[in-house]
């Protein structure tokens, strides 16, 4: 079965995989930095004129939307990556169970190291500095994904109500 990416040159496919790994890492780092940020430091930075810190504060006031944007983006990328890497491996090495196993292990390793652990360690090491920078990329996604965010957050809110985990104050923040 041919895919759209089969017509791409090998270096183009490899560049796309590397770009998606980096983009996934960006979302992981953003998530960790935002959630690890000291709100008092962000407020002090914002009061000192740092517009990025003010934006981070604004995004953190809607933690449900912020997390939804970051997690949806990251999970979409991390779903596409194995498909691309497997397609590349099958094209180069042929169709076999061994190739599929190696491709699966390779992409899992790449995602864990370069898109999860390393970016999260960096995000935790410099939370306010990163949080005050990444908001400029996240804010447009909150508008782009608004209908999807509404649907998913409504679904999550319903699950929390059914399970008895949502307090009345939680219901006003979900949208």
SERO-4910 file (N, C-alpha, C, O; in steps of 0.05 Angstrom, whole numbers):
BEGIN
 pado doro    nc1    nc2    nc3   cac1   cac2   cac3    cc1    cc2    cc3    oc1    oc2    oc3
  Unk    A     17    -24      0      0      0      0     18     25      0     35     28     18
  Unk    A     14     42    -20     30     66    -22     17     88     -5     -8     90     -3
  Unk    A     33    106      5     24    129     20     33    154      6     50    153    -12
  Unk    A     23    176     15     31    202      4     61    207      7     73    219    -10
  Unk    A     72    197     29    100    202     35    119    184     19    143    189     19
  Unk    A    109    163      7    126    145     -9    140    160    -32    161    152    -41
  Unk    A    127    181    -43    138    196    -65    158    216    -56    172    228    -73
  Unk    A    161    221    -30    180    240    -20    208    228    -22    211    204    -19
  Unk    A    228    244    -27    256    233    -26    262    225      3    251    236     22
  Unk    A    281    206      6    288    196     32    296    219     51    287    219     74
  Unk    A    312    238     42    320    260     60    296    277     69    296    287     91
  Unk    A    277    280     51    252    294     59    237    280     80    227    292     99
  Unk    A    235    253     77    221    237     98    236    239    124    223    242    145
  Unk    A    262    236    123    278    238    147    276    265    160    274    267    185
  Unk    A    276    286    144    273    314    155    246    317    168    244    330    189
  Unk    A    225    305    156    199    307    168    198    293    195    186    303    215
  Unk    A    210    269    197    211    255    222    226    271    244    216    274    266
  Unk    A    249    283    236    264    299    255    248    324    264    249    331    287
  Unk    A    235    337    245    218    360    251    196    353    271    191    367    290
  Unk    A    183    330    266    161    321    283    171    314    311    158    319    331
  Unk    A    194    301    312    206    295    339    212    321    354    206    323    378
  Unk    A    223    341    340    229    366    353    203    380    362    201    392    383
  Unk    A    182    380    344    157    392    351    144    379    375    132    392    392
  Unk    A    145    352    375    134    338    398    150    345    423    138    349    445
  Unk    A    176    348    421    192    356    444    185    384    453    184    389    477
  Unk    A    179    402    434    170    429    441    145    428    459    144    441    479
  Unk    A    125    412    451    100    410    466    105    398    494     92    406    513
  Unk    A    123    378    495    129    366    521    143    386    539    137    388    563
  Unk    A    162    401    528    177    421    543    158    443    552    159    453    575
  Unk    A    140    451    534    121    472    541    102    464    564     97    479    582
  Unk    A     93    439    562     75    429    583     89    429    610     78    439    630
  Unk    A    113    418    611    128    417    637    135    445    647    132    451    671
  Unk    A    144    463    629    152    489    638    127    505    648    129    519    669
  Unk    A    105    503    634     81    517    643     72    507    670     66    523    688
  Unk    A     71    481    673     61    469    699     81    472    721     73    471    745
  Unk    A    106    475    715    127    477    736    132    506    744    146    511    763
  Unk    A    122    525    728    128    553    733    117    562    760     96    554    769
  Unk    A    133    579    773    125    591    798    107    615    790    116    634    777
  Unk    A     82    614    798     63    635    790     71    663    800     67    683    787
  Unk    A     84    663    824     93    689    835    115    701    818    116    725    813
  Unk    A    134    683    809    156    693    792    145    703    765    153    723    754
  Unk    A    126    688    754    113    696    729    100    723    732    103    741    715
  Unk    A     86    727    754     72    752    759     92    775    761     88    797    751
  Unk    A    114    770    776    135    790    779    147    797    752    153    821    746
  Unk    A    152    777    735    163    782    708    143    798    692    151    817    678
  Unk    A    117    791    694     97    805    679     95    834    688     93    852    672
  Unk    A     96    838    714     95    866    725    120    881    717    119    906    716
  Unk    A    142    867    711    166    880    702    166    886    672    186    896    661
  Unk    A    144    880    659    142    886    631    146    863    612    147    867    587
  Unk    A    149    839    622    153    815    605    126    806    594    110    794    609
  Unk    A    120    812    569     94    805    557     90    775    555     68    765    557
  Unk    A    112    761    551    110    731    550    102    719    576     86    700    577
  Unk    A    112    730    598    103    721    625     74    727    630     60    711    641
  Unk    A     65    751    621     37    758    624     19    738    608     -2    730    617
  Unk    A     29    731    584     14    712    567     14    684    581     -7    671    580
  Unk    A     36    676    592     37    650    606     17    650    629      3    630    634
  Unk    A     16    672    644     -4    674    666    -32    671    655    -49    657    667
  Unk    A    -38    684    633    -64    683    621    -71    655    612    -93    645    617
  Unk    A    -52    641    600    -57    613    591    -61    595    615    -77    576    614
  Unk    A    -46    600    637    -48    583    660    -75    586    675    -83    569    691
  Unk    A    -88    609    670   -115    613    682   -135    594    670   -156    588    683
  Unk    A   -130    584    646   -147    565    633   -132    539    629   -126    530    607
  Unk    A   -125    526    652   -107    503    651   -119    480    635   -105    465    623
  Unk    A   -146    478    634   -159    457    619   -154    460    589   -147    441    575
  Unk    A   -157    485    579   -151    490    551   -122    488    545   -114    477    524
  Unk    A   -105    498    562    -76    496    558    -67    467    556    -54    460    537
  Unk    A    -75    451    575    -67    422    574    -79    408    550    -66    392    538
  Unk    A   -104    415    543   -116    402    520   -101    408    495    -96    390    478
  Unk    A    -94    434    491    -79    441    467    -52    426    466    -44    415    445
  Unk    A    -37    427    488    -11    414    489    -13    384    484      3    372    469
  Unk    A    -32    371    498    -34    342    496    -45    333    469    -36    312    458
  Unk    A    -65    347    458    -75    340    432    -53    342    411    -49    324    395
  Unk    A    -39    365    412    -17    369    392      4    347    394     12    335    374
  Unk    A     13    342    419     34    323    423     25    294    415     40    279    403
  Unk    A      1    287    423     -9    260    416    -14    256    387     -9    234    376
  Unk    A    -23    277    373    -26    274    344      1    269    331      4    252    313
  Unk    A     21    284    339     48    281    328     59    253    334     70    240    317
  Unk    A     56    245    360     67    219    368     51    196    357     60    173    359
  Unk    A     28    201    345     14    180    331     23    178    302     25    156    291
  Unk    A     30    200    290     40    201    262     68    190    260     75    177    241
  Unk    A     85    197    280    113    189    278    118    159    273    133    152    255
  Unk    A    105    141    288    110    112    283    101    104    255    114     86    243
  Unk    A     80    116    245     71    109    218     92    117    198     99    102    180
  Unk    A    103    141    201    124    151    182    149    133    184    160    125    163
  Unk    A    159    129    208    183    113    212    180     84    202    198     73    189
  Unk    A    157     73    207    152     46    198    151     45    167    162     27    155
  Unk    A    138     65    155    137     66    126    165     69    114    171     56     94
  Unk    A    182     85    126    209     89    116    224     62    118    238     53    100
  Unk    A    222     49    142    236     24    147    227      2    128    243    -13    117
  Unk    A    201      0    123    190    -20    105    200    -15     76    206    -34     61
  Unk    A    200     10     69    209     17     42    239     10     38    246      0     16
  Unk    A    255     15     58    284     11     55    291    -19     59    307    -30     44
  Unk    A    280    -31     80    289    -58     88    269    -80     80    276   -104     84
  Unk    A    246    -74     69    227    -94     61    207   -101     83    210    -93    106
  Unk    A    187   -116     75    165   -122     92    170   -148    108    169   -170     97
  Unk    A    177   -144    133    180   -168    151    174   -160    180    174   -137    187
  Unk    A    167   -180    195    162   -176    223    185   -164    238    182   -147    256
  Unk    A    209   -172    231    233   -162    243    236   -132    238    243   -117    257
  Unk    A    232   -124    214    234    -95    207    213    -79    223    219    -58    233
  Unk    A    189    -90    225    168    -76    240    176    -74    270    171    -53    282
  Unk    A    187    -95    280    195    -95    309    217    -74    314    216    -59    333
  Unk    A    237    -74    296    259    -55    299    250    -26    296    257     -9    311
  Unk    A    232    -22    276    222      5    271    205     15    296    207     38    304
  Unk    A    190     -3    307    174      3    330    191     10    354    187     30    368
  Unk    A    212     -6    359    231      0    381    246     25    376    250     41    395
  Unk    A    254     30    352    269     54    345    253     79    350    262     98    362
  Unk    A    228     79    340    212    103    343    204    107    372    202    130    381
  Unk    A    200     86    387    194     89    415    217    101    430    214    119    446
  Unk    A    241     92    424    266    103    436    268    133    429    274    150    446
  Unk    A    265    140    403    268    167    394    248    185    408    255    207    417
  Unk    A    223    177    410    202    193    423    208    196    453    207    218    463
  Unk    A    215    174    466    220    176    495    244    194    501    242    211    519
  Unk    A    265    191    486    289    207    493    287    236    483    292    255    498
  Unk    A    280    239    457    281    266    445    255    282    446    256    306    442
  Unk    A    233    269    451    207    283    451    194    283    478    174    297    482
  Unk    A    204    267    497    192    267    523    212    274    545    210    295    557
  Unk    A    231    256    551    247    259    575    265    284    573    264    301    591
  Unk    A    281    286    552    299    309    550    285    336    550    292    354    565
  Unk    A    263    339    534    249    365    535    236    371    562    235    394    570
  Unk    A    227    350    575    214    355    601    235    362    622    229    379    640
  Unk    A    258    350    621    280    358    639    288    387    635    291    402    654
  Unk    A    290    395    610    296    423    603    274    441    613    279    462    624
  Unk    A    249    434    608    226    450    617    225    453    647    217    475    657
  Unk    A    232    432    661    232    434    691    256    450    701    254    462    722
  Unk    A    278    451    686    302    465    695    299    496    691    310    511    707
  Unk    A    284    504    671    281    533    665    251    539    661    244    550    640
  Unk    A    234    534    681    205    536    676    195    564    668    181    567    648
  Unk    A    202    585    683    191    611    677    203    623    651    188    635    636
  Unk    A    228    618    646    241    628    622    227    616    597    221    630    578
  Unk    A    223    590    598    210    576    575    181    583    574    170    589    552
  Unk    A    167    583    597    138    589    597    132    617    585    112    621    572
  Unk    A    151    635    590    146    662    580    152    665    551    147    686    538
  Unk    A    163    644    539    169    644    510    149    627    494    142    635    471
  Unk    A    141    605    504    125    586    489     96    594    485     82    585    466
  Unk    A     86    612    501     58    620    499     51    632    473     28    630    463
  Unk    A     70    645    460     65    658    434     59    637    413     46    643    393
  Unk    A     68    613    416     62    591    397     37    576    405     23    566    388
  Unk    A     31    575    431      8    561    441    -18    576    438    -38    564    431
  Unk    A    -17    602    442    -41    618    441    -56    615    414    -80    611    414
  Unk    A    -42    617    391    -57    613    366    -70    585    363    -91    583    351
  Unk    A    -57    565    375    -69    538    374    -94    537    391   -112    521    384
  Unk    A    -96    552    412   -121    552    428   -144    562    412   -167    553    415
  Unk    A   -139    581    394   -161    591    376   -166    571    354   -189    567    347
  Unk    A   -145    560    342   -148    541    320   -163    516    329   -180    505    315
  Unk    A   -157    507    353   -169    482    363   -194    486    380   -204    468    392
  Unk    A   -204    511    380   -227    518    398   -250    498    396   -260    489    417
  Unk    A   -260    492    372   -282    472    371   -275    445    381   -290    432    395
  Unk    A   -251    436    375   -242    410    385   -238    411    415   -245    391    429
  Unk    A   -227    433    425   -224    436    454   -251    435    469   -254    422    489
  Unk    A   -271    449    457   -297    449    469   -308    420    471   -318    412    492
  Unk    A   -306    406    449   -316    378    448   -302    361    468   -315    347    484
  Unk    A   -276    361    468   -261    344    486   -264    351    515   -269    334    532
  Unk    A   -263    377    521   -266    386    549   -295    381    559   -299    376    583
  Unk    A   -315    383    541   -342    376    549   -344    346    555   -357    338    575
  Unk    A   -331    330    539   -331    301    543   -317    294    570   -327    278    585
  Unk    A   -294    307    575   -279    302    600   -296    312    624   -297    298    644
  Unk    A   -308    335    621   -325    345    643   -348    326    649   -354    321    672
  Unk    A   -360    315    628   -381    295    632   -371    270    646   -384    259    664
  Unk    A   -348    260    638   -336    237    651   -330    243    681   -335    226    698
  Unk    A   -320    267    686   -314    274    714   -340    276    731   -340    268    754
  Unk    A   -361    287    719   -387    288    733   -398    260    739   -406    254    761
  Unk    A   -397    243    718   -407    216    722   -391    201    743   -403    186    759
  Unk    A   -365    206    744   -349    192    764   -349    206    791   -337    196    811
  Unk    A   -361    229    793   -363    244    818   -338    259    826   -334    265    849
  Unk    A   -321    264    806   -295    277    812   -295    307    807   -276    320    813
  Unk    A   -317    318    796   -317    346    789   -333    362    810   -356    356    816
  Unk    A   -319    382    821   -333    399    840   -348    421    825   -343    424    801
  Unk    A   -364    437    838   -379    458    825   -360    479    814   -366    492    794
  Unk    A   -337    484    828   -318    505    818   -304    495    793   -296    511    776
  Unk    A   -301    468    789   -288    457    765   -306    461    741   -296    466    719
  Unk    A   -332    460    745   -350    461    721   -349    488    707   -354    489    683
  Unk    A   -343    509    721   -342    535    708   -316    539    691   -315    556    674
  Unk    A   -295    523    697   -270    526    682   -269    509    657   -252    514    640
  Unk    A   -286    490    655   -285    472    632   -300    485    608   -323    493    611
  Unk    A   -287    487    585   -301    497    561   -288    487    537   -296    493    514
***
